[in-house]
Amino acid sequence: MKINPIIPIWIMAILCIGMLVMKRRGVWNFIRQILIVCLLFTMNLRIMVFSHDVQKKDLNVDVLFVIDDTMSMLAEDFDGNTRRLDAVKDSCQYIVDKMEGCRFSVISFGNVATRLVPYTDDTSIVMTAVNNLEGTTKYVAQGTSLNLPYQPMLETLEKNYDEDGDRMQVVFFFSDGEITSKKEKLGSYEEAMWYIGSGAVLGYGTEKGGKMLVQSFAGDLSSPFYMQTRDKSGRMVDAISKIDEDNLQSIADDLRVGYYHIEDPTDLREVVDDVYEDVDVYATEGSTGTEGYADIYYWFAIPLVALLLYDLIYYKRKVRE
């Protein structure tokens, strides 16, 4: 089972509390009011259950995730003290859920850029690859280069275009924009623009920055520590990573897509809405017998409608009296 809220849960919670504050007179009337509000809240959650008989919708859209998996993405400055990389994982899940029916591919970059998943409509494989990203470890890290993912990204887009030029290609680029490689300058992403129909560059992190809880080597979960560096006086202090929005805006300008500073999980709603305005989506006819998640919110609509009809009849009679 999973949920896919129609509007953010916190907004719906405020609305529901507001509806309950206006308490009706009479015990049964108030109980009915509570039931109606609970049903509205539950329907908004859009609860989905696993099914072997789901109508599948295929869209002619291919989505490429390019994910910064460097040490700086472990900085704990997203929406409080959440790691940037964990926020990226949640963002990918949101996009996968909202753009159901698309094919997805994943490229990550740390010391090297790697295409983790070729284009597939199996989103469980996509999210497994994304969720396995844990940042570069201390004794492996060689500094961040934002030029690293460009070539594999361009090759992926070119090859996919050559194989099926009718499919729309969308790119989501996730990073904090920080460049730590010595004497490195950001190169141009402009050539990739010709293969992209839409997309977004998504920035994570703050100007204040955050500390990075790192591992010495891959799998060393027993003794993580905050990365340190020397200050001007030579003392060891916690290293701080800060977002570089100028670099991210430059990449977005080259790709002719929007740049968004993601500071809150709800920011992704605007991003996906903007991308859908640009994308020309063609849905082919669905087919049954596939595995997936089926909506069950309409089950809650039946008692809701019954209660509302009862209310209508009840208050019409009260008016007549």
N, C-alpha and C positions, 0 to 999 in steps of 0.2 A: 504494500500500500504506500502511496505517496500523495502529497498535496501540491497543488499548483494554484495559489490564491489569485482570484480575479483582481482584487485591489489589495494593497499591502495589509497584512494582518493588524498592524498597530492602528491603522486608520479605521478599519472596520470595528476594532475593539472600542475605539473612542465613540464611534457612531452608535454602537449597541448600548454602551453605558449611558449615552445621552437619551436613547429611547427608553431605557429603564428608569432614568431619573424622573421622567414624566409618568409617575405611578398612577395607575387607574384606581378608581374607587371600587371596592368589592373584592373579596378574596379570589373568586373564580375569574373575574375580569383580569386581575393582576397575574394570576397563574397563566391565563391565556396569552397575556402580553409577554411574559417570560418565555413561553414556548415559541412564540412567533420570532422573538429576537434570537433565541438559540438556533432556530432553524435557518434564519437569515445568515447568521455567523457561520454555521456549518456549510451552507451552500457556497458561501464565498470562499471557503477553503478549497473548494473543488477537489474533493477526495477522489482518488483514482485507485482502482484495484487491478492486480495482474489478471490477465485473461488470455486464453489461447485462441480466442475468436474476436480479434479486433480488426476493424476496417483500417487498412493502412493507406495513408496518403503520401504519395511520392511527389516531390517538388523538384523542378530542374534547377536547383540551386546547390552549389558546392561551397562550403564554409571552411576556411583555413584558419586555425588558431596558431599564432606565432607567440610563444610564451618565454619570457625572460626567466631563466631558472638559475640566475647567478646568486651569489651570497647576499647581495644587497636586498634581494627580494624576501629575505628572512627578517628584515627590519620590522619591528613591532610598533607600527604607527598608523595602522588603518583603523578608522572608527574607534579609536581608543588605543588598545594595545594588541590588536590582532595582527598576525603576520601578513605582509602584503601577498605572499604566495597563497595563503589560505583564502584570502579575498578573491584572488584570481580563480582559484578552483571553484568557489561559489559562483563567480561570474560565468564561468564556462558552463556550469550546470544550468544556470538560468537561461543562457542563450540556447543551449541544447533543447531545453524544455519548450521554449517559446518558438523556436524555429524547427519544430518537429516536421519530419518529412524531407529535410535536407540531408545531404551527405556531408560528413565532417572529416577533416584531416588535422594532424597536430605536428607542429615543429617546435622543438624546445632548443634553447641555446644557453650554454654556460661557458666552458672552455672551448667547446665545439658546438656546432649546430647539428641537430639530429632530427630526421623525420621519424617520429615515433609511430604514427598511424597513417596508412594511405587512406584515400577517400573511402568512406564506408557509411552505410546507414545504420550500422549497429552501434548505437550510442553508448552501450555498456562498455564496449572496448575503448571507445574514445575517452570516457570518463575514468576508466581504470588507468589509462596512460597518464591523464592529467593529474589524478589524485596520487599517483606514485612519485610525482616530482617533489623533491625535498631540498632543493638548492645545492649549490656547490659547497663542498667541505673545505676546511681550512687548508689542509696540506695538498689540496688539488687546485684550488682557486688560483687563477693567473690574471685576474683583472677582468673587467667587463668591457666588451666591444659590441657596440650596437650595429657594427657592420657585418658581424658574423652570420646572422640569419638571412642576410639579403640574398646571397647566391642560391641556397637551397629553396628559399621562398620563390624566387624568380623562376627557377627550373621547374618547381612544382606547378606554378601557374601556367607556364608555357606548355609543358607536357599535357596538362589537363585540357588546355585550350585546343591543342592540336588533335587530341583524341575526341573531343566533343565540344566544338565551338559554340553550340547552341545553349550550353548550360551557363547560367550566371555564376560568376565567381565573387565571393565575399571574403574579405580578410579582416580578422580581429587581431590587433597587435597589442600584447599585454606587457607593460614594462614600467620601471620607475625612471627610465631615461638616463640613468647615471652611467657615465663612462669613466672607468678607473684605469684602463690600460694606458701606459705611459706614451705620450706623444701621439695619441690616437685622435683623429678628427672624424666626425660623422660624415660618411659618404652619402651619395644620392640614392634614393629609392625610386626615382622618377620613372625608370624603364618599366617597373612592375605595374605602374598605373594603367598601362594599356590593356592589361588583362583583368582588371578589377571593375566590377559593376557597382560595388558599394562596399562598405566596411567602416571600421573605426579604429583609431589608436586610443588605447585606454591607459591612463596614467594612474599609478598607485604610489602612495607615500605623501609626505608632508614637507613643507619648507623647513620646519623645525627638525624633522628627521627622527630616526628611531634606532635603538640598539639592535644588534643582530645576534640571536642565540644560535650558535653554530655547532657542528660536530667536527671532530678531528678528522674522521674518515667515514666513508659510507657505512651505515649500519651501526655506528657507535652511538646508540641511544642512551647508554647508561651515564654518560658524563658530558652533556652539552654545556657550553660556556659562552659568555658574551665576548664577541670579538673585541680585541683591544688594539690600541695604537699609542704612539708616543705624542704627547703634546709639545708645544714649543720649548717647554722647560725640561723636556726629556722624561717626564713622568708617564707611567702607563695609565691610560684612561680608556673608558669604553668607546669604541669606534661608533660613529654616527653616520648613517646613510641618509641622504636627502634627495628628494625628487628633483629631476631636471626637466622642467616642462618645455624649455626651449628646444631641446633635442626631440622630444616627443611631438611638438608642434611642427618641427621641420619634417619629420617622417610623414606626418599626416598631410602636410602641404604637398610633399612629393607624390603621395598616393592619391591625392585629390579626395580625401575622406575627412571626416570630422575628428577633432581631438576632444576627448572628454576626460576631465580629472575626476576619477571615481573616489568619492569620499564617504559614500554611504551605499549600502546594498541596493537601495531603491533607485539609485542613479542609473542602473542598467535598464530600467523601464524606458526611459527617454531614448537611450542608445538604440535599443532594438526597434522602437517605434520609428526612429529616424531612418534606420537601415531599411525597414520594410517599405518606407515611402520611396526609396530609390530602386528597390529590387523589383524587377518584372517577374512575378511568380506565376508559373503555370502548374496547376495541380492535375496530375493524371488520375484516371479513375481508380478508386480504391479496390482492394481485394481482401476478402475475408480469409480466416484460417491462419492468420499470423499471430505471433505472440506480442503482447504489449500491454499498456495500461488503459483501462476503459473508465470513462466518467460514470459516477454514480450520483452526482449531485441532484439529478431529477427525482431520485427516490425521496429526497427531503422536500421536494416541491409539492408532492401530493398532500402530505399533512398540512403544509403551509397554506396551500390553496383552500383546503377544507376549513382551517381555522379562520382565514380571512373571509370566506363566505359566511361562516357562522357569525363573525363580527358584523358583517354588512347587514345581515338579517336582524341581528340583535339590536343594533343601534337604529335601524329603520323603525323597529317597533317602539323603541324608547322615545323617538321623536314624535310618533303618532300619539303616544300616551301623554 
